[in-house]
């Protein structure tokens, strides 16, 4: 009689596990996906701030493809965004830079204010969580404005 009871109890444990395990996995994967979502948002905001700190100085980066020459100021700022977004693959074509006096595609001159805007599409790893968002993805728009320092005008 004890052998039948333990076999029945083992069968019940198996059924309970089969019922609870999918819910547990869904919850854990959902937590991981939402954590990735927040990580991405924080990382993109940090990358924009880092690029802005670089951009206000009027500096430019060395061009890795052409030693001895410099990237344009806009390309340098975009490269800083991409390099600072550790763990997030940022396409520099989704970054726009505009200034008050120079308009689009300008980081402005000394004393000018410029804005960096980045659009990024986050894709969810779990379809069940992504189902609650538009097409299984979420589009971030990270943006910040900065005031240029009085750097030499030739640097712009």
MODELLER restraints for C-alpha pairs under 7 A, 6 or more apart:
rsr = mdl.restraints
at = mdl.atoms
rsr.add(forms.Gaussian(group=physical.xy_distance, feature=features.Distance(at['CA:29:A'], at['CA:126:A']), mean=6.81, stdev=0.5))
rsr.add(forms.Gaussian(group=physical.xy_distance, feature=features.Distance(at['CA:30:A'], at['CA:129:A']), mean=6.03, stdev=0.5))
rsr.add(forms.Gaussian(group=physical.xy_distance, feature=features.Distance(at['CA:33:A'], at['CA:124:A']), mean=6.31, stdev=0.5))
rsr.add(forms.Gaussian(group=physical.xy_distance, feature=features.Distance(at['CA:33:A'], at['CA:125:A']), mean=6.53, stdev=0.5))
rsr.add(forms.Gaussian(group=physical.xy_distance, feature=features.Distance(at['CA:40:A'], at['CA:88:A']), mean=6.63, stdev=0.5))
rsr.add(forms.Gaussian(group=physical.xy_distance, feature=features.Distance(at['CA:43:A'], at['CA:85:A']), mean=5.65, stdev=0.5))
rsr.add(forms.Gaussian(group=physical.xy_distance, feature=features.Distance(at['CA:44:A'], at['CA:85:A']), mean=5.93, stdev=0.5))
rsr.add(forms.Gaussian(group=physical.xy_distance, feature=features.Distance(at['CA:44:A'], at['CA:142:A']), mean=6.59, stdev=0.5))
rsr.add(forms.Gaussian(group=physical.xy_distance, feature=features.Distance(at['CA:45:A'], at['CA:142:A']), mean=5.92, stdev=0.5))
rsr.add(forms.Gaussian(group=physical.xy_distance, feature=features.Distance(at['CA:47:A'], at['CA:81:A']), mean=4.89, stdev=0.5))
rsr.add(forms.Gaussian(group=physical.xy_distance, feature=features.Distance(at['CA:47:A'], at['CA:84:A']), mean=4.77, stdev=0.5))
rsr.add(forms.Gaussian(group=physical.xy_distance, feature=features.Distance(at['CA:47:A'], at['CA:85:A']), mean=5.17, stdev=0.5))
rsr.add(forms.Gaussian(group=physical.xy_distance, feature=features.Distance(at['CA:48:A'], at['CA:81:A']), mean=5.78, stdev=0.5))
rsr.add(forms.Gaussian(group=physical.xy_distance, feature=features.Distance(at['CA:48:A'], at['CA:116:A']), mean=6.80, stdev=0.5))
rsr.add(forms.Gaussian(group=physical.xy_distance, feature=features.Distance(at['CA:48:A'], at['CA:144:A']), mean=6.86, stdev=0.5))
rsr.add(forms.Gaussian(group=physical.xy_distance, feature=features.Distance(at['CA:50:A'], at['CA:84:A']), mean=6.89, stdev=0.5))
rsr.add(forms.Gaussian(group=physical.xy_distance, feature=features.Distance(at['CA:51:A'], at['CA:77:A']), mean=5.39, stdev=0.5))
rsr.add(forms.Gaussian(group=physical.xy_distance, feature=features.Distance(at['CA:51:A'], at['CA:80:A']), mean=5.19, stdev=0.5))
rsr.add(forms.Gaussian(group=physical.xy_distance, feature=features.Distance(at['CA:51:A'], at['CA:81:A']), mean=5.34, stdev=0.5))
rsr.add(forms.Gaussian(group=physical.xy_distance, feature=features.Distance(at['CA:52:A'], at['CA:146:A']), mean=6.19, stdev=0.5))
rsr.add(forms.Gaussian(group=physical.xy_distance, feature=features.Distance(at['CA:55:A'], at['CA:77:A']), mean=5.95, stdev=0.5))
rsr.add(forms.Gaussian(group=physical.xy_distance, feature=features.Distance(at['CA:56:A'], at['CA:146:A']), mean=6.81, stdev=0.5))
rsr.add(forms.Gaussian(group=physical.xy_distance, feature=features.Distance(at['CA:56:A'], at['CA:147:A']), mean=6.36, stdev=0.5))
rsr.add(forms.Gaussian(group=physical.xy_distance, feature=features.Distance(at['CA:56:A'], at['CA:148:A']), mean=4.11, stdev=0.5))
rsr.add(forms.Gaussian(group=physical.xy_distance, feature=features.Distance(at['CA:56:A'], at['CA:149:A']), mean=5.49, stdev=0.5))
rsr.add(forms.Gaussian(group=physical.xy_distance, feature=features.Distance(at['CA:57:A'], at['CA:148:A']), mean=6.54, stdev=0.5))
rsr.add(forms.Gaussian(group=physical.xy_distance, feature=features.Distance(at['CA:57:A'], at['CA:149:A']), mean=5.75, stdev=0.5))
rsr.add(forms.Gaussian(group=physical.xy_distance, feature=features.Distance(at['CA:57:A'], at['CA:151:A']), mean=6.14, stdev=0.5))
rsr.add(forms.Gaussian(group=physical.xy_distance, feature=features.Distance(at['CA:58:A'], at['CA:151:A']), mean=5.96, stdev=0.5))
rsr.add(forms.Gaussian(group=physical.xy_distance, feature=features.Distance(at['CA:58:A'], at['CA:155:A']), mean=5.47, stdev=0.5))
rsr.add(forms.Gaussian(group=physical.xy_distance, feature=features.Distance(at['CA:58:A'], at['CA:156:A']), mean=5.90, stdev=0.5))
rsr.add(forms.Gaussian(group=physical.xy_distance, feature=features.Distance(at['CA:59:A'], at['CA:73:A']), mean=6.89, stdev=0.5))
rsr.add(forms.Gaussian(group=physical.xy_distance, feature=features.Distance(at['CA:59:A'], at['CA:155:A']), mean=6.57, stdev=0.5))
rsr.add(forms.Gaussian(group=physical.xy_distance, feature=features.Distance(at['CA:60:A'], at['CA:70:A']), mean=6.40, stdev=0.5))
rsr.add(forms.Gaussian(group=physical.xy_distance, feature=features.Distance(at['CA:60:A'], at['CA:71:A']), mean=6.18, stdev=0.5))
rsr.add(forms.Gaussian(group=physical.xy_distance, feature=features.Distance(at['CA:60:A'], at['CA:72:A']), mean=6.49, stdev=0.5))
rsr.add(forms.Gaussian(group=physical.xy_distance, feature=features.Distance(at['CA:60:A'], at['CA:73:A']), mean=5.21, stdev=0.5))
rsr.add(forms.Gaussian(group=physical.xy_distance, feature=features.Distance(at['CA:60:A'], at['CA:76:A']), mean=5.54, stdev=0.5))
rsr.add(forms.Gaussian(group=physical.xy_distance, feature=features.Distance(at['CA:61:A'], at['CA:70:A']), mean=5.76, stdev=0.5))
rsr.add(forms.Gaussian(group=physical.xy_distance, feature=features.Distance(at['CA:61:A'], at['CA:71:A']), mean=5.63, stdev=0.5))
rsr.add(forms.Gaussian(group=physical.xy_distance, feature=features.Distance(at['CA:61:A'], at['CA:76:A']), mean=5.37, stdev=0.5))
rsr.add(forms.Gaussian(group=physical.xy_distance, feature=features.Distance(at['CA:62:A'], at['CA:69:A']), mean=6.10, stdev=0.5))
rsr.add(forms.Gaussian(group=physical.xy_distance, feature=features.Distance(at['CA:62:A'], at['CA:70:A']), mean=4.40, stdev=0.5))
rsr.add(forms.Gaussian(group=physical.xy_distance, feature=features.Distance(at['CA:62:A'], at['CA:71:A']), mean=5.88, stdev=0.5))
rsr.add(forms.Gaussian(group=physical.xy_distance, feature=features.Distance(at['CA:63:A'], at['CA:69:A']), mean=5.71, stdev=0.5))
rsr.add(forms.Gaussian(group=physical.xy_distance, feature=features.Distance(at['CA:63:A'], at['CA:70:A']), mean=4.86, stdev=0.5))
rsr.add(forms.Gaussian(group=physical.xy_distance, feature=features.Distance(at['CA:63:A'], at['CA:71:A']), mean=4.98, stdev=0.5))
rsr.add(forms.Gaussian(group=physical.xy_distance, feature=features.Distance(at['CA:73:A'], at['CA:156:A']), mean=6.58, stdev=0.5))
rsr.add(forms.Gaussian(group=physical.xy_distance, feature=features.Distance(at['CA:74:A'], at['CA:106:A']), mean=6.97, stdev=0.5))
rsr.add(forms.Gaussian(group=physical.xy_distance, feature=features.Distance(at['CA:74:A'], at['CA:107:A']), mean=6.60, stdev=0.5))
rsr.add(forms.Gaussian(group=physical.xy_distance, feature=features.Distance(at['CA:78:A'], at['CA:92:A']), mean=5.86, stdev=0.5))
rsr.add(forms.Gaussian(group=physical.xy_distance, feature=features.Distance(at['CA:78:A'], at['CA:95:A']), mean=6.66, stdev=0.5))
rsr.add(forms.Gaussian(group=physical.xy_distance, feature=features.Distance(at['CA:82:A'], at['CA:90:A']), mean=5.39, stdev=0.5))
rsr.add(forms.Gaussian(group=physical.xy_distance, feature=features.Distance(at['CA:82:A'], at['CA:92:A']), mean=6.66, stdev=0.5))
rsr.add(forms.Gaussian(group=physical.xy_distance, feature=features.Distance(at['CA:94:A'], at['CA:118:A']), mean=5.83, stdev=0.5))
rsr.add(forms.Gaussian(group=physical.xy_distance, feature=features.Distance(at['CA:94:A'], at['CA:119:A']), mean=5.63, stdev=0.5))
rsr.add(forms.Gaussian(group=physical.xy_distance, feature=features.Distance(at['CA:95:A'], at['CA:117:A']), mean=5.69, stdev=0.5))
rsr.add(forms.Gaussian(group=physical.xy_distance, feature=features.Distance(at['CA:95:A'], at['CA:118:A']), mean=4.51, stdev=0.5))
rsr.add(forms.Gaussian(group=physical.xy_distance, feature=features.Distance(at['CA:95:A'], at['CA:119:A']), mean=6.73, stdev=0.5))
rsr.add(forms.Gaussian(group=physical.xy_distance, feature=features.Distance(at['CA:96:A'], at['CA:105:A']), mean=6.97, stdev=0.5))
rsr.add(forms.Gaussian(group=physical.xy_distance, feature=features.Distance(at['CA:96:A'], at['CA:116:A']), mean=5.90, stdev=0.5))
rsr.add(forms.Gaussian(group=physical.xy_distance, feature=features.Distance(at['CA:96:A'], at['CA:117:A']), mean=5.23, stdev=0.5))
rsr.add(forms.Gaussian(group=physical.xy_distance, feature=features.Distance(at['CA:96:A'], at['CA:118:A']), mean=6.48, stdev=0.5))
rsr.add(forms.Gaussian(group=physical.xy_distance, feature=features.Distance(at['CA:97:A'], at['CA:104:A']), mean=6.35, stdev=0.5))
rsr.add(forms.Gaussian(group=physical.xy_distance, feature=features.Distance(at['CA:97:A'], at['CA:105:A']), mean=5.44, stdev=0.5))
rsr.add(forms.Gaussian(group=physical.xy_distance, feature=features.Distance(at['CA:97:A'], at['CA:106:A']), mean=6.12, stdev=0.5))
rsr.add(forms.Gaussian(group=physical.xy_distance, feature=features.Distance(at['CA:97:A'], at['CA:107:A']), mean=6.22, stdev=0.5))
rsr.add(forms.Gaussian(group=physical.xy_distance, feature=features.Distance(at['CA:97:A'], at['CA:114:A']), mean=6.96, stdev=0.5))
rsr.add(forms.Gaussian(group=physical.xy_distance, feature=features.Distance(at['CA:97:A'], at['CA:115:A']), mean=5.62, stdev=0.5))
rsr.add(forms.Gaussian(group=physical.xy_distance, feature=features.Distance(at['CA:97:A'], at['CA:116:A']), mean=4.65, stdev=0.5))
rsr.add(forms.Gaussian(group=physical.xy_distance, feature=features.Distance(at['CA:97:A'], at['CA:117:A']), mean=6.39, stdev=0.5))
rsr.add(forms.Gaussian(group=physical.xy_distance, feature=features.Distance(at['CA:98:A'], at['CA:104:A']), mean=4.22, stdev=0.5))
rsr.add(forms.Gaussian(group=physical.xy_distance, feature=features.Distance(at['CA:98:A'], at['CA:105:A']), mean=5.31, stdev=0.5))
rsr.add(forms.Gaussian(group=physical.xy_distance, feature=features.Distance(at['CA:98:A'], at['CA:106:A']), mean=4.98, stdev=0.5))
rsr.add(forms.Gaussian(group=physical.xy_distance, feature=features.Distance(at['CA:98:A'], at['CA:107:A']), mean=5.79, stdev=0.5))
rsr.add(forms.Gaussian(group=physical.xy_distance, feature=features.Distance(at['CA:98:A'], at['CA:114:A']), mean=5.52, stdev=0.5))
rsr.add(forms.Gaussian(group=physical.xy_distance, feature=features.Distance(at['CA:98:A'], at['CA:115:A']), mean=5.40, stdev=0.5))
rsr.add(forms.Gaussian(group=physical.xy_distance, feature=features.Distance(at['CA:98:A'], at['CA:116:A']), mean=6.84, stdev=0.5))
rsr.add(forms.Gaussian(group=physical.xy_distance, feature=features.Distance(at['CA:99:A'], at['CA:106:A']), mean=5.59, stdev=0.5))
rsr.add(forms.Gaussian(group=physical.xy_distance, feature=features.Distance(at['CA:99:A'], at['CA:107:A']), mean=5.33, stdev=0.5))
rsr.add(forms.Gaussian(group=physical.xy_distance, feature=features.Distance(at['CA:99:A'], at['CA:108:A']), mean=5.21, stdev=0.5))
rsr.add(forms.Gaussian(group=physical.xy_distance, feature=features.Distance(at['CA:99:A'], at['CA:113:A']), mean=5.65, stdev=0.5))
rsr.add(forms.Gaussian(group=physical.xy_distance, feature=features.Distance(at['CA:99:A'], at['CA:114:A']), mean=3.94, stdev=0.5))
rsr.add(forms.Gaussian(group=physical.xy_distance, feature=features.Distance(at['CA:99:A'], at['CA:115:A']), mean=6.14, stdev=0.5))
rsr.add(forms.Gaussian(group=physical.xy_distance, feature=features.Distance(at['CA:100:A'], at['CA:112:A']), mean=6.72, stdev=0.5))
rsr.add(forms.Gaussian(group=physical.xy_distance, feature=features.Distance(at['CA:100:A'], at['CA:113:A']), mean=5.79, stdev=0.5))
rsr.add(forms.Gaussian(group=physical.xy_distance, feature=features.Distance(at['CA:100:A'], at['CA:114:A']), mean=6.30, stdev=0.5))
rsr.add(forms.Gaussian(group=physical.xy_distance, feature=features.Distance(at['CA:101:A'], at['CA:108:A']), mean=6.51, stdev=0.5))
rsr.add(forms.Gaussian(group=physical.xy_distance, feature=features.Distance(at['CA:101:A'], at['CA:112:A']), mean=6.90, stdev=0.5))
rsr.add(forms.Gaussian(group=physical.xy_distance, feature=features.Distance(at['CA:102:A'], at['CA:108:A']), mean=5.55, stdev=0.5))
rsr.add(forms.Gaussian(group=physical.xy_distance, feature=features.Distance(at['CA:107:A'], at['CA:114:A']), mean=5.35, stdev=0.5))
rsr.add(forms.Gaussian(group=physical.xy_distance, feature=features.Distance(at['CA:108:A'], at['CA:114:A']), mean=6.23, stdev=0.5))
rsr.add(forms.Gaussian(group=physical.xy_distance, feature=features.Distance(at['CA:108:A'], at['CA:156:A']), mean=6.82, stdev=0.5))
rsr.add(forms.Gaussian(group=physical.xy_distance, feature=features.Distance(at['CA:109:A'], at['CA:153:A']), mean=6.27, stdev=0.5))
rsr.add(forms.Gaussian(group=physical.xy_distance, feature=features.Distance(at['CA:109:A'], at['CA:156:A']), mean=5.58, stdev=0.5))
rsr.add(forms.Gaussian(group=physical.xy_distance, feature=features.Distance(at['CA:110:A'], at['CA:148:A']), mean=5.47, stdev=0.5))
rsr.add(forms.Gaussian(group=physical.xy_distance, feature=features.Distance(at['CA:110:A'], at['CA:149:A']), mean=5.74, stdev=0.5))
rsr.add(forms.Gaussian(group=physical.xy_distance, feature=features.Distance(at['CA:110:A'], at['CA:150:A']), mean=4.59, stdev=0.5))
rsr.add(forms.Gaussian(group=physical.xy_distance, feature=features.Distance(at['CA:110:A'], at['CA:151:A']), mean=5.55, stdev=0.5))
rsr.add(forms.Gaussian(group=physical.xy_distance, feature=features.Distance(at['CA:110:A'], at['CA:153:A']), mean=6.26, stdev=0.5))
rsr.add(forms.Gaussian(group=physical.xy_distance, feature=features.Distance(at['CA:111:A'], at['CA:147:A']), mean=6.29, stdev=0.5))
rsr.add(forms.Gaussian(group=physical.xy_distance, feature=features.Distance(at['CA:111:A'], at['CA:148:A']), mean=4.83, stdev=0.5))
rsr.add(forms.Gaussian(group=physical.xy_distance, feature=features.Distance(at['CA:111:A'], at['CA:149:A']), mean=5.63, stdev=0.5))
rsr.add(forms.Gaussian(group=physical.xy_distance, feature=features.Distance(at['CA:111:A'], at['CA:150:A']), mean=5.65, stdev=0.5))
rsr.add(forms.Gaussian(group=physical.xy_distance, feature=features.Distance(at['CA:112:A'], at['CA:147:A']), mean=5.85, stdev=0.5))
rsr.add(forms.Gaussian(group=physical.xy_distance, feature=features.Distance(at['CA:112:A'], at['CA:148:A']), mean=5.43, stdev=0.5))
rsr.add(forms.Gaussian(group=physical.xy_distance, feature=features.Distance(at['CA:113:A'], at['CA:145:A']), mean=6.77, stdev=0.5))
rsr.add(forms.Gaussian(group=physical.xy_distance, feature=features.Distance(at['CA:113:A'], at['CA:146:A']), mean=5.52, stdev=0.5))
rsr.add(forms.Gaussian(group=physical.xy_distance, feature=features.Distance(at['CA:113:A'], at['CA:147:A']), mean=4.34, stdev=0.5))
rsr.add(forms.Gaussian(group=physical.xy_distance, feature=features.Distance(at['CA:113:A'], at['CA:148:A']), mean=6.03, stdev=0.5))
rsr.add(forms.Gaussian(group=physical.xy_distance, feature=features.Distance(at['CA:114:A'], at['CA:145:A']), mean=5.56, stdev=0.5))
rsr.add(forms.Gaussian(group=physical.xy_distance, feature=features.Distance(at['CA:114:A'], at['CA:146:A']), mean=5.46, stdev=0.5))
rsr.add(forms.Gaussian(group=physical.xy_distance, feature=features.Distance(at['CA:114:A'], at['CA:147:A']), mean=6.50, stdev=0.5))
rsr.add(forms.Gaussian(group=physical.xy_distance, feature=features.Distance(at['CA:115:A'], at['CA:143:A']), mean=6.96, stdev=0.5))
rsr.add(forms.Gaussian(group=physical.xy_distance, feature=features.Distance(at['CA:115:A'], at['CA:144:A']), mean=5.62, stdev=0.5))
rsr.add(forms.Gaussian(group=physical.xy_distance, feature=features.Distance(at['CA:115:A'], at['CA:145:A']), mean=4.14, stdev=0.5))
rsr.add(forms.Gaussian(group=physical.xy_distance, feature=features.Distance(at['CA:115:A'], at['CA:146:A']), mean=6.29, stdev=0.5))
rsr.add(forms.Gaussian(group=physical.xy_distance, feature=features.Distance(at['CA:116:A'], at['CA:143:A']), mean=5.54, stdev=0.5))
rsr.add(forms.Gaussian(group=physical.xy_distance, feature=features.Distance(at['CA:116:A'], at['CA:144:A']), mean=5.64, stdev=0.5))
rsr.add(forms.Gaussian(group=physical.xy_distance, feature=features.Distance(at['CA:116:A'], at['CA:145:A']), mean=6.41, stdev=0.5))
rsr.add(forms.Gaussian(group=physical.xy_distance, feature=features.Distance(at['CA:117:A'], at['CA:141:A']), mean=6.88, stdev=0.5))
rsr.add(forms.Gaussian(group=physical.xy_distance, feature=features.Distance(at['CA:117:A'], at['CA:142:A']), mean=5.73, stdev=0.5))
rsr.add(forms.Gaussian(group=physical.xy_distance, feature=features.Distance(at['CA:117:A'], at['CA:143:A']), mean=4.26, stdev=0.5))
rsr.add(forms.Gaussian(group=physical.xy_distance, feature=features.Distance(at['CA:117:A'], at['CA:144:A']), mean=6.78, stdev=0.5))
rsr.add(forms.Gaussian(group=physical.xy_distance, feature=features.Distance(at['CA:118:A'], at['CA:141:A']), mean=5.58, stdev=0.5))
rsr.add(forms.Gaussian(group=physical.xy_distance, feature=features.Distance(at['CA:118:A'], at['CA:142:A']), mean=5.17, stdev=0.5))
rsr.add(forms.Gaussian(group=physical.xy_distance, feature=features.Distance(at['CA:118:A'], at['CA:143:A']), mean=6.28, stdev=0.5))
rsr.add(forms.Gaussian(group=physical.xy_distance, feature=features.Distance(at['CA:119:A'], at['CA:139:A']), mean=6.78, stdev=0.5))
rsr.add(forms.Gaussian(group=physical.xy_distance, feature=features.Distance(at['CA:119:A'], at['CA:140:A']), mean=5.59, stdev=0.5))
rsr.add(forms.Gaussian(group=physical.xy_distance, feature=features.Distance(at['CA:119:A'], at['CA:141:A']), mean=4.56, stdev=0.5))
rsr.add(forms.Gaussian(group=physical.xy_distance, feature=features.Distance(at['CA:119:A'], at['CA:142:A']), mean=6.56, stdev=0.5))
rsr.add(forms.Gaussian(group=physical.xy_distance, feature=features.Distance(at['CA:120:A'], at['CA:139:A']), mean=5.53, stdev=0.5))
rsr.add(forms.Gaussian(group=physical.xy_distance, feature=features.Distance(at['CA:120:A'], at['CA:140:A']), mean=5.08, stdev=0.5))
rsr.add(forms.Gaussian(group=physical.xy_distance, feature=features.Distance(at['CA:120:A'], at['CA:141:A']), mean=6.53, stdev=0.5))
rsr.add(forms.Gaussian(group=physical.xy_distance, feature=features.Distance(at['CA:121:A'], at['CA:137:A']), mean=6.48, stdev=0.5))
rsr.add(forms.Gaussian(group=physical.xy_distance, feature=features.Distance(at['CA:121:A'], at['CA:138:A']), mean=5.73, stdev=0.5))
rsr.add(forms.Gaussian(group=physical.xy_distance, feature=features.Distance(at['CA:121:A'], at['CA:139:A']), mean=4.32, stdev=0.5))
rsr.add(forms.Gaussian(group=physical.xy_distance, feature=features.Distance(at['CA:121:A'], at['CA:140:A']), mean=6.26, stdev=0.5))
rsr.add(forms.Gaussian(group=physical.xy_distance, feature=features.Distance(at['CA:122:A'], at['CA:137:A']), mean=5.36, stdev=0.5))
rsr.add(forms.Gaussian(group=physical.xy_distance, feature=features.Distance(at['CA:122:A'], at['CA:138:A']), mean=5.10, stdev=0.5))
rsr.add(forms.Gaussian(group=physical.xy_distance, feature=features.Distance(at['CA:122:A'], at['CA:139:A']), mean=6.01, stdev=0.5))
rsr.add(forms.Gaussian(group=physical.xy_distance, feature=features.Distance(at['CA:123:A'], at['CA:136:A']), mean=6.29, stdev=0.5))
rsr.add(forms.Gaussian(group=physical.xy_distance, feature=features.Distance(at['CA:123:A'], at['CA:137:A']), mean=4.48, stdev=0.5))
rsr.add(forms.Gaussian(group=physical.xy_distance, feature=features.Distance(at['CA:123:A'], at['CA:138:A']), mean=6.69, stdev=0.5))
rsr.add(forms.Gaussian(group=physical.xy_distance, feature=features.Distance(at['CA:124:A'], at['CA:130:A']), mean=5.29, stdev=0.5))
rsr.add(forms.Gaussian(group=physical.xy_distance, feature=features.Distance(at['CA:124:A'], at['CA:136:A']), mean=6.04, stdev=0.5))
rsr.add(forms.Gaussian(group=physical.xy_distance, feature=features.Distance(at['CA:124:A'], at['CA:137:A']), mean=5.90, stdev=0.5))
rsr.add(forms.Gaussian(group=physical.xy_distance, feature=features.Distance(at['CA:127:A'], at['CA:136:A']), mean=6.78, stdev=0.5))
rsr.add(forms.Gaussian(group=physical.xy_distance, feature=features.Distance(at['CA:130:A'], at['CA:136:A']), mean=3.91, stdev=0.5))
rsr.add(forms.Gaussian(group=physical.xy_distance, feature=features.Distance(at['CA:130:A'], at['CA:137:A']), mean=6.22, stdev=0.5))
